Amino acid sequence: MSNFSVGSKKRYVDTFVDLAYLEQLRKAMDDENSPKKYSKYKAWLHYANLQRWQNQGWHYAYLNYNGKEIHCTCGLAVEANSEGDINLDFQKKWAPLNLDPVQLQTGHRNLPSLKGQTSAFLVNFNWVERGDFYTWDGICQGCGEFFTQTDFYLAEKLLNSHQLSCVR
């Protein structure tokens, strides 16, 4: 587990989901025939969801440890009560996105690789039931631009262009 500091109130935790471990959890769940099956399902679901969100590139506070520390899907961990270190004008502009405290921090790692850092990433998704698809919201911490309710492929294209042009 890599666990190193990136600031006085930030650190990284290991959020890599090993496929073999996920398969092991799935087998344990499938093999269980007692009331413990549900708890094994919850363990598998936790890691399966984390892996899916990482593959989608979605950064958000997926874990909250008793209100003391929150962890992003990329492994960035901050104190739960910490204020964002993003430009206050950007934070005001992004208010309609209702971002969580970890999304307002710099230092996010690239997803799904968990290598390097990114300043442009997905922050929310919305299910469009009548169309049977998701839309995505994203931000760029470099220039402050954001987009809402964008299909995944266009969102990915927008984020990539910001990664190339908006260096923090």
C-alpha positions as CSV (number, residue, x, y, z in Angstrom):
1,M,0.0,0.0,0.0
2,S,1.5,3.3,-1.0
3,N,0.8,5.9,1.6
4,F,2.6,9.1,1.2
5,S,1.9,12.7,2.0
6,V,1.0,15.3,-0.7
7,G,0.3,18.1,1.7
8,S,-0.4,18.8,5.3
9,K,-3.9,17.4,5.2
10,K,-3.6,15.1,2.1
11,R,-2.1,11.7,1.4
12,Y,-2.6,8.9,-1.0
13,V,-4.0,5.5,-0.2
14,D,-3.9,2.4,-2.3
15,T,-7.2,2.0,-4.2
16,F,-5.9,-0.4,-6.9
17,V,-8.4,-3.2,-7.5
18,D,-6.6,-6.4,-8.4
19,L,-8.7,-8.5,-10.7
20,A,-7.6,-11.8,-9.0
21,Y,-8.8,-10.4,-5.7
22,L,-12.2,-9.4,-7.2
23,E,-12.5,-12.9,-8.6
24,Q,-11.6,-14.4,-5.2
25,L,-14.4,-12.3,-3.5
26,R,-16.9,-13.3,-6.2
27,K,-16.1,-17.0,-5.7
28,A,-16.4,-16.7,-1.9
29,M,-19.8,-15.1,-2.4
30,D,-20.9,-17.7,-4.9
31,D,-19.7,-20.6,-2.7
32,E,-21.4,-19.2,0.5
33,N,-24.7,-20.9,1.5
34,S,-25.3,-19.3,4.8
35,P,-26.6,-15.9,6.0
36,K,-23.0,-14.7,5.6
37,K,-23.6,-14.6,1.8
38,Y,-24.9,-11.0,2.0
39,S,-21.8,-9.7,3.7
40,K,-19.6,-11.5,1.1
41,Y,-21.8,-9.9,-1.6
42,K,-21.3,-6.4,0.0
43,A,-17.5,-6.9,0.0
44,W,-17.4,-8.0,-3.6
45,L,-19.8,-5.1,-4.6
46,H,-17.6,-2.5,-2.9
47,Y,-14.5,-3.5,-4.9
48,A,-16.4,-4.2,-8.1
49,N,-18.0,-0.7,-8.0
50,L,-14.6,0.9,-7.2
51,Q,-13.1,-0.8,-10.2
52,R,-15.9,0.3,-12.5
53,W,-15.8,3.9,-11.3
54,Q,-12.0,4.0,-11.8
55,N,-12.4,2.6,-15.3
56,Q,-15.0,5.3,-16.0
57,G,-12.7,8.0,-14.6
58,W,-15.1,9.2,-12.0
59,H,-13.5,11.0,-9.1
60,Y,-15.6,11.3,-5.9
61,A,-15.4,10.6,-2.2
62,Y,-16.3,6.9,-2.2
63,L,-15.2,6.3,1.4
64,N,-15.8,8.3,4.5
65,Y,-14.1,7.1,7.7
66,N,-16.4,8.1,10.5
67,G,-16.5,11.7,9.3
68,K,-12.7,12.0,9.8
69,E,-11.2,11.3,6.4
70,I,-12.6,10.9,2.9
71,H,-11.0,8.9,0.1
72,C,-11.4,9.6,-3.6
73,T,-11.6,6.8,-6.1
74,C,-8.1,7.8,-7.2
75,G,-6.7,7.3,-3.7
76,L,-6.4,11.0,-2.7
77,A,-7.3,11.1,1.0
78,V,-8.1,14.3,2.9
79,E,-9.5,15.2,6.2
80,A,-13.3,15.3,6.0
81,N,-13.6,18.8,7.3
82,S,-10.8,20.2,5.1
83,E,-11.6,23.1,2.8
84,G,-10.8,22.8,-0.9
85,D,-7.5,24.2,-2.1
86,I,-9.0,25.2,-5.4
87,N,-9.3,28.8,-6.5
88,L,-12.4,30.3,-4.6
89,D,-13.7,31.7,-7.9
90,F,-13.7,28.3,-9.4
91,Q,-15.5,26.8,-6.3
92,K,-18.2,29.5,-6.6
93,K,-18.6,28.8,-10.3
94,W,-18.9,25.0,-9.6
95,A,-21.5,25.4,-6.8
96,P,-24.3,24.0,-8.9
97,L,-22.3,20.7,-9.2
98,N,-22.6,20.2,-5.5
99,L,-19.0,18.8,-5.3
100,D,-17.8,16.9,-2.3
101,P,-14.7,18.1,-0.3
102,V,-12.3,15.7,-2.0
103,Q,-13.3,16.9,-5.5
104,L,-12.3,20.5,-4.4
105,Q,-8.7,19.3,-3.7
106,T,-5.7,19.3,-6.1
107,G,-3.5,16.3,-6.4
108,H,-5.9,13.8,-8.0
109,R,-4.2,10.8,-9.8
110,N,-5.1,9.8,-13.3
111,L,-7.8,7.2,-13.6
112,P,-7.8,4.3,-14.3
113,S,-4.0,4.1,-14.3
114,L,-3.6,5.7,-10.8
115,K,-0.4,7.2,-12.1
116,G,0.5,10.8,-12.6
117,Q,-1.8,13.7,-11.7
118,T,-4.8,15.1,-13.4
119,S,-6.6,18.4,-13.0
120,A,-9.5,17.7,-15.4
121,F,-11.9,14.9,-14.4
122,L,-15.4,13.6,-14.1
123,V,-17.3,14.6,-10.9
124,N,-20.9,13.4,-11.3
125,F,-23.1,11.2,-13.4
126,N,-26.8,11.2,-14.1
127,W,-28.9,8.4,-15.3
128,V,-31.3,9.4,-18.2
129,E,-34.0,6.8,-17.8
130,R,-36.0,7.6,-20.9
131,G,-32.8,7.4,-23.0
132,D,-31.3,4.5,-21.1
133,F,-27.9,6.2,-20.8
134,Y,-25.7,8.2,-18.4
135,T,-24.6,11.8,-18.8
136,W,-21.5,13.2,-17.0
137,D,-20.3,16.4,-15.4
138,G,-16.7,17.3,-15.3
139,I,-14.3,20.1,-14.1
140,C,-10.9,21.4,-15.0
141,Q,-9.0,22.6,-12.0
142,G,-6.5,24.4,-14.3
143,C,-8.8,26.9,-16.0
144,G,-12.1,26.5,-14.0
145,E,-14.2,25.4,-17.0
146,F,-16.8,22.8,-16.3
147,F,-19.5,20.9,-18.3
148,T,-22.7,19.2,-17.3
149,Q,-25.0,16.5,-18.7
150,T,-22.5,15.4,-21.4
151,D,-22.3,12.0,-23.0
152,F,-19.3,10.0,-22.0
153,Y,-17.4,10.2,-25.2
154,L,-17.7,13.9,-25.6
155,A,-16.9,14.3,-21.8
156,E,-13.7,12.2,-22.3
157,K,-12.7,14.3,-25.3
158,L,-13.2,17.6,-23.4
159,L,-11.2,16.3,-20.4
160,N,-8.4,15.2,-22.7
161,S,-8.2,18.6,-24.3
162,H,-8.0,20.2,-20.9
163,Q,-5.3,17.8,-19.8
164,L,-3.2,18.9,-22.7
165,S,-3.8,22.7,-22.4
166,C,-4.5,23.4,-18.7
167,V,-1.5,22.6,-16.7
168,R,-1.7,23.5,-13.0
